[in-house]
Amino acid sequence: MGRQGSPRPPQAARPSLLWALPEELLLLICSYLDAQALGRLGQVCRRLRAFSGRDLLWRRIARGCLNSGFTQLGADLAAGIPVKERVKVSQNWRHGRCRRETLLKWKRNLMPWMHLDGEYLYLSQAEDIRAYRFRPDSAGLQRRPQAIFSGHQEDVCRFVLASSHIVSGGGDGNIVLSKVHGSFSIKFPAHQQEVNCVDCQGGIIVSGSRDRTAKVWSLSSGRVGHCLHTVQTEDRVWSIAISPLLSGQLATCLGTDFHRGAGVLDIVYETPFTLLSCGHDTYIRAWDLRVSTRKCVMEWEEPHDSALYCVRSDGNHMLASGSAYYGVVRLWDKRQSRCLQSFSLSSPTSSPVYCLRFNTTHLYAALASALHALDFTAP
């Protein structure tokens, strides 16, 4: 019998009974944990850190977060980024934690339009569209554009990326079809006044103009630029969109109680049946075409009574809008009536936000004389 107080011989560490459970049962147990509990579980040991970081466990949480890359229909738009990291960045979007940066400046005021496509940002500047490549591991752009697409005699109003082509409408009343990888382009006269908006899908182009008409154009071989249909409207057409279903049905009216001058400046489909609109009357509206084209299903009001030039959606819970004054960008949670966060990008001078785009980590806003970026990975 040893002396009192003498050290006991070391014992081999027993394996945790937790790991004796089948993996399916462990996943089921962890599926009941929230983000905070999962994060704390990962601090216990390296093995639990790896286990608790699995995308399968964080996917359910991410679907309830803002701008986590998951749409209402379950599609994952950011499959290359771990879901746990997206949930972390989502909290920065909700609380407005970001770093601001001015990516480009130009001397005269313009009305730029923009699209994101993988490694490139396409931006209209006067009569040209320029493709800028993102710098590796950065929100910044390379100084020189990788490509410049020309063809208009006046400023480009709007453009869309359609497969391997850029379809643009300009102040000269023309539509230009340019090949992204190559110098091939086609230009044809479309309207008597400027082409305010265009969209392209499934072999057709639709365009809207200040001349109070909307037109449908063929993209079939040998018939490019052939007008298939003309719609006479009561006012200038500022925004246009093709249904993802391409059903062939024409919705001639959304809503009936608008005041005169309450024009729609931007419209975007979220799903084949739901879309968003915004405009001069300061409201963002959500429409469900299965319910009604006469009354929206939800609306959000700009708190400072400012016209809304553009709106975008993450396809799930988050909206971003661009206002007419002081470059104000607002973030919205569709489950709430008030905006979550706002950012003034042009103070002390005033400029509308003509266009905005975002992915899971960055938001880009095009103003009259500059392109701004909000980086939500580095608050």
C-alpha positions in Angstrom: 0.0 0.0 0.0 1.5 3.3 -1.1 1.9 6.3 1.0 -0.9 8.8 1.3 -0.6 11.5 -1.3 1.6 9.6 -3.7 0.8 10.1 -7.4 -1.4 7.4 -9.1 0.0 5.7 -12.2 -1.3 7.3 -15.4 -4.2 5.6 -17.1 -4.8 5.4 -20.8 -7.5 7.8 -22.1 -10.7 6.0 -22.8 -12.3 6.7 -26.2 -15.4 8.8 -25.9 -18.6 6.9 -26.0 -19.9 9.6 -28.3 -18.0 8.2 -31.2 -19.4 4.7 -30.6 -22.7 6.0 -32.0 -23.5 5.5 -35.6 -22.7 8.6 -37.8 -26.3 8.9 -38.9 -27.4 9.2 -35.3 -24.7 11.8 -34.5 -25.9 13.9 -37.5 -29.5 13.6 -36.3 -28.5 14.8 -32.8 -26.5 17.7 -34.2 -29.4 18.7 -36.6 -31.3 20.0 -33.6 -28.5 22.5 -32.7 -28.6 26.2 -33.7 -25.6 28.0 -35.1 -24.3 29.1 -31.7 -24.5 25.6 -30.3 -22.8 24.1 -33.3 -20.0 26.6 -33.1 -19.4 25.8 -29.4 -19.5 22.1 -30.2 -16.7 22.6 -32.7 -14.5 24.1 -29.8 -14.4 20.9 -27.9 -11.8 19.0 -29.9 -10.4 18.8 -33.4 -12.6 15.8 -34.3 -15.8 17.5 -33.3 -14.6 20.7 -35.0 -14.3 18.8 -38.3 -17.6 16.9 -37.7 -19.6 20.0 -36.7 -18.4 21.9 -39.7 -20.0 19.7 -42.3 -22.2 21.4 -44.9 -25.0 18.9 -44.1 -25.4 20.3 -40.6 -25.2 24.0 -41.6 -27.5 23.8 -44.7 -30.7 24.0 -42.7 -29.5 27.0 -40.7 -28.2 28.7 -43.9 -31.6 28.4 -45.6 -33.0 30.7 -42.9 -30.2 33.3 -43.2 -29.8 36.3 -45.5 -27.9 35.9 -48.7 -26.4 32.5 -47.8 -26.5 31.2 -51.4 -29.7 29.1 -51.2 -32.8 30.0 -53.1 -36.4 29.4 -52.2 -36.4 26.4 -54.5 -33.4 24.9 -52.7 -30.8 25.6 -55.4 -27.3 26.3 -54.1 -25.8 29.3 -55.9 -22.4 29.2 -54.1 -21.5 25.5 -54.0 -17.8 26.2 -53.8 -17.9 28.0 -50.5 -18.4 26.1 -47.2 -21.9 26.6 -45.8 -20.6 27.4 -42.3 -18.5 30.3 -43.7 -21.6 31.6 -45.6 -23.6 31.6 -42.4 -20.9 33.7 -40.7 -20.8 36.2 -43.5 -24.6 36.3 -43.5 -24.5 37.8 -40.0 -22.4 40.7 -41.4 -25.0 41.4 -44.0 -27.7 41.4 -41.3 -25.8 43.8 -39.1 -24.3 46.0 -41.8 -20.7 45.1 -41.1 -18.7 45.7 -44.2 -15.7 47.5 -45.7 -16.3 50.2 -48.4 -14.2 50.6 -51.5 -14.4 52.7 -54.6 -13.4 50.5 -57.5 -13.7 52.8 -60.5 -14.2 56.5 -61.2 -15.0 58.5 -64.3 -15.1 62.2 -65.1 -18.6 62.8 -66.5 -21.9 61.7 -65.0 -23.4 58.6 -66.7 -26.3 56.2 -66.1 -24.3 52.9 -65.9 -25.7 49.4 -66.0 -23.9 46.3 -64.7 -23.8 42.5 -64.6 -21.7 40.0 -62.7 -20.6 36.8 -64.4 -18.1 34.6 -62.5 -14.7 36.2 -62.7 -15.9 39.3 -64.6 -17.9 42.4 -64.0 -19.5 44.0 -67.1 -20.2 47.7 -66.9 -21.7 50.1 -69.4 -19.7 53.4 -69.6 -21.2 55.8 -72.2 -21.5 54.1 -75.5 -19.4 51.1 -74.6 -19.7 48.0 -72.4 -16.5 47.0 -70.6 -15.6 43.7 -69.1 -13.4 44.0 -66.0 -11.7 41.0 -64.4 -11.7 40.6 -60.6 -8.4 40.4 -58.9 -7.6 37.1 -57.3 -8.9 36.8 -53.7 -10.2 40.4 -53.8 -13.2 42.5 -54.6 -11.1 44.8 -56.6 -10.9 45.0 -60.4 -8.0 45.0 -62.7 -7.4 48.5 -64.0 -7.6 47.7 -67.7 -10.8 46.0 -69.1 -10.3 42.6 -70.6 -12.7 43.5 -73.4 -14.7 46.5 -74.8 -17.9 46.0 -76.7 -18.9 48.9 -78.9 -21.6 49.5 -81.6 -23.8 52.2 -80.2 -23.6 55.8 -81.3 -25.1 57.1 -78.0 -25.0 55.9 -74.4 -25.9 52.2 -73.6 -29.1 52.3 -71.6 -29.2 48.6 -70.5 -27.8 45.3 -71.5 -28.1 41.6 -70.5 -25.8 38.6 -70.8 -27.4 35.8 -72.7 -25.4 32.6 -73.1 -22.3 33.7 -75.1 -23.7 37.1 -76.2 -24.3 40.6 -74.8 -27.6 42.1 -75.9 -27.7 45.9 -75.4 -30.1 48.8 -76.1 -28.9 52.3 -76.5 -30.0 55.9 -76.7 -29.6 55.7 -80.5 -32.7 53.4 -80.7 -30.6 50.4 -81.8 -30.1 46.9 -80.3 -26.6 45.5 -80.6 -25.9 41.8 -80.3 -22.2 41.2 -79.4 -20.3 37.9 -79.0 -18.6 37.7 -75.6 -15.6 35.9 -76.9 -14.9 37.4 -80.3 -15.4 40.5 -82.4 -18.7 39.4 -84.0 -21.6 41.8 -83.6 -25.0 42.6 -85.2 -26.8 45.9 -84.9 -30.4 46.6 -86.0 -32.8 49.6 -85.5 -35.4 48.8 -82.9 -37.3 51.9 -81.8 -37.9 55.5 -82.9 -36.4 56.7 -79.5 -34.0 55.3 -77.0 -34.2 51.6 -76.0 -34.6 51.9 -72.2 -34.5 48.2 -71.5 -33.9 44.8 -73.0 -34.1 41.1 -72.0 -33.2 37.9 -73.8 -34.0 34.3 -73.3 -34.8 31.2 -75.3 -34.1 32.6 -78.8 -36.0 35.9 -78.4 -35.2 39.5 -77.4 -37.7 41.8 -75.8 -37.2 45.6 -75.7 -38.9 48.7 -74.3 -38.6 52.3 -75.3 -39.4 55.9 -74.6 -41.6 55.7 -77.7 -44.2 53.8 -75.7 -43.8 50.5 -77.3 -42.5 47.1 -76.3 -41.3 44.7 -79.0 -40.4 41.1 -79.3 -37.5 40.2 -81.7 -36.3 36.9 -83.2 -32.8 35.5 -82.6 -33.3 32.6 -85.0 -30.7 32.1 -87.7 -31.5 34.2 -90.7 -34.2 36.1 -88.8 -32.1 38.1 -86.3 -33.7 41.5 -85.9 -37.1 40.5 -87.3 -39.9 42.0 -85.1 -42.3 39.3 -84.1 -44.7 41.4 -82.1 -45.3 45.1 -81.0 -47.2 46.1 -77.9 -48.5 49.6 -77.7 -48.3 51.0 -74.1 -49.8 54.1 -72.5 -46.4 55.4 -71.2 -42.7 55.0 -71.6 -41.3 51.6 -70.9 -38.5 51.7 -68.4 -38.0 48.0 -67.5 -38.9 44.7 -69.1 -38.4 41.0 -68.2 -39.1 37.6 -69.8 -40.7 34.9 -67.7 -38.3 32.0 -67.1 -41.1 29.7 -68.2 -41.4 31.3 -71.7 -45.1 30.5 -71.6 -45.9 33.0 -74.4 -48.4 34.7 -72.2 -48.2 38.6 -72.1 -49.0 40.2 -68.7 -50.2 43.6 -69.8 -50.9 45.0 -66.3 -49.5 44.6 -62.8 -51.7 46.4 -60.3 -54.5 48.9 -60.8 -54.3 51.4 -58.0 -51.1 53.2 -58.9 -51.0 57.0 -59.1 -50.1 58.8 -62.3 -46.3 58.9 -62.7 -45.7 55.8 -60.5 -43.6 54.2 -63.2 -41.8 50.9 -62.7 -38.0 51.4 -63.1 -36.8 47.8 -62.4 -38.4 44.4 -62.5 -36.8 41.0 -61.8 -38.1 37.5 -61.6 -37.3 35.4 -58.5 -39.0 32.2 -59.7 -41.1 31.4 -62.8 -44.2 32.7 -60.9 -42.9 35.4 -58.5 -41.2 38.7 -59.4 -40.2 42.0 -57.8 -40.8 45.6 -59.0 -39.8 49.1 -57.8 -40.0 52.6 -59.2 -41.0 56.2 -58.7 -43.7 55.6 -56.0 -41.0 54.5 -53.5 -42.3 50.9 -53.0 -40.8 47.5 -53.6 -43.5 45.1 -54.5 -43.6 41.3 -54.7 -46.0 39.7 -57.1 -47.2 36.1 -57.4 -48.7 35.5 -60.9 -50.5 32.4 -59.6 -52.5 34.6 -57.2 -53.1 37.8 -59.1 -51.6 40.3 -61.5 -53.8 43.1 -60.1 -52.6 43.1 -56.5 -49.2 42.5 -55.1 -48.7 39.9 -52.3 -46.3 42.1 -50.3 -44.7 45.5 -50.4 -41.9 47.5 -48.6 -41.8 51.3 -48.5 -38.6 53.3 -48.9 -38.5 55.2 -45.6 -37.2 58.5 -47.0 -39.8 58.8 -49.7 -37.3 58.4 -52.5 -37.8 56.8 -55.9 -36.2 53.3 -56.2 -34.1 52.8 -59.3 -33.1 49.2 -58.9 -33.9 46.1 -56.8 -32.2 42.7 -56.5 -32.9 39.5 -54.6 -30.9 36.6 -53.2 -33.7 34.4 -54.4 -34.7 33.7 -50.8 -35.0 36.2 -47.9 -32.9 39.3 -48.7 -33.5 42.3 -51.0 -31.2 45.1 -51.9 -32.5 48.4 -53.3 -30.9 51.5 -54.8 -32.4 54.9 -54.2 -32.6 58.1 -56.2 -30.6 60.3 -53.8 -27.2 60.2 -52.2 -26.4 56.8 -53.5 -28.4 55.1 -50.7 -28.4 51.3 -50.8 -30.7 49.5 -48.5 -30.8 45.9 -47.3 -34.2 44.3 -46.5 -35.4 41.1 -44.9 -38.5 40.1 -46.7 -39.9 38.7 -43.4 -39.9 42.3 -41.9 -41.5 45.5 -43.0 -38.6 47.9 -42.3 -35.2 47.9 -43.9 -32.4 46.3 -42.0 -29.4 48.5 -43.1 -28.7 51.5 -45.3 -25.5 52.8 -46.8 -25.0 56.2 -48.3 -22.3 55.9 -51.0 -22.3 59.4 -52.6 -22.5 61.8 -49.7 -22.0 64.8 -49.7 -23.0 64.9 -53.4 -26.1 63.3 -54.6 -26.5 60.5 -57.2 -29.0 57.8 -57.8 -27.9 54.1 -57.6 -28.5 53.2 -61.2 -27.7 49.5 -60.8 -26.6 47.1 -58.1 -25.5 43.5 -58.0 -24.3 41.2 -55.2 -23.1 37.7 -54.5 -22.7 36.0 -51.1 -19.7 38.2 -50.1 -19.8 41.5 -51.9 -22.3 44.1 -53.1 -21.5 46.4 -56.1 -23.3 49.7 -56.8 -23.0 51.8 -59.9 -23.6 55.5 -59.4 -23.3 58.5 -61.8 -19.5 58.9 -61.5 -18.2 55.8 -59.7 -18.5 52.1 -59.0 -18.6 51.2 -55.3 -18.1 47.9 -53.5 -19.2 46.7 -50.0 -17.1 43.8 -48.8 -19.0 41.8 -46.1 -16.1 39.4 -45.4 -13.9 42.1 -43.9 -15.9 44.4 -41.6 
